[in-house]
Amino acid sequence: MRITSGIFRGRRLISPNSELTHPMGDREKLALFNSLASSNDGSFKISGATVLDLFAGSGALGLEALSRGASQVDFVENSHKAVKTIKSNVEALEVLNQAKIFSQNVEIFLDYALIEGKIYDLILIDPSYDKFSEIFRANSSLAEINKLLASGGKLVLSHPGLVPPANLFKGLKLQTSRKYARANISIYEKM
């Protein structure tokens, strides 16, 4: 697993090698970020963006965003093994001042973020496919995630199945949904 573009292009990342995570492949990451860069009228920019990486695993998606110019990434991961991996990857890329790592349940973090009034330009959600339905049933805060997204911001959901899950996110419009190798990726926009 490596960074596919930007200032850290080609740098290798370590993976937690856990059944609780499923790292997105390099081709899928490249396609995802290229799709974000070319979306709509080109008004969405990763450069300078604040990013939230939920179910962060190795941190690969958030680190890809930093490599492409994002200013700040908050990583949220519940697995202690994965959190250690994120810390190692952040240290290896020397981006400690641009990364905050939250070792906690996603719903607890989202409740905190809503209370604090946090706002993100890009939210990345890449949960374990094996527990996808269970995660979305158990995390009622995910339905309110639009409150954390800036106007014109993007939410990326990696999900099982070809059809994006309907009615998961209030106040967001499905912009595109594509299959990239093993990943099904849907991009939503806050209008």
BELKA-V921588 format. One record per helix or strand of 2 or more residues. SS is the DSSP state (A for helix, B for strand). FROM is the first residue (numbers start at 1). TO is the last residue. If there is no record, write none. Layout:
ss = (SS | SS)
from = (FROM | FROM)
to = (TO | TO)
This chain:
ss = (A | B | A | B | A | A | B | A | B | A | A | B | B | B)
from = (26 | 50 | 60 | 72 | 80 | 96 | 99 | 106 | 120 | 129 | 140 | 149 | 172 | 183)
to = (37 | 54 | 67 | 77 | 93 | 98 | 103 | 116 | 125 | 138 | 148 | 159 | 180 | 190)
